[in-house]
Amino acid sequence: MAYDPNDPLYKMLLDEDIEAFNRARQAGKTVDLQGAHFRGIDLRNMNADGLNMQDTYMRGADLRGVDLRNTQLEGASICEAKISGCYFPKELSADEIRLSQEKGTRLRYQR
């Protein structure tokens, strides 16, 4: 499944309205973000718990402090993203995260 560019929750993230996004999530709404583009978007404080963010493009995004432990990130690219204080899924090695952040490689889970 792939993201819907017209999904209201996706638009909230593109508008950097993280508070509204988190309120919608608390109200039980969810969104599939597989393949979505977040180049340069400020996603700090985003509730990413349980989201599908496979194959997302997050070049230069601000992910500082976001808890991604329960987020599906296989195939995502975080080149030049700000990742200080992030939690990542345990299936992603530090080297894998570093390579994606520095070189733009797609994240690959260790099996």
ABEGO torsion letter per residue (X at the ends): XBBBAABAAAAAAAAGBAAAAAAAAAAGBBBBABGBBABGBBABGBBABGBBABGBBABGBBABGBBAAABBABGBBABGBBABGBBBBAABBAAAAAAAAAAGBBBBBBX
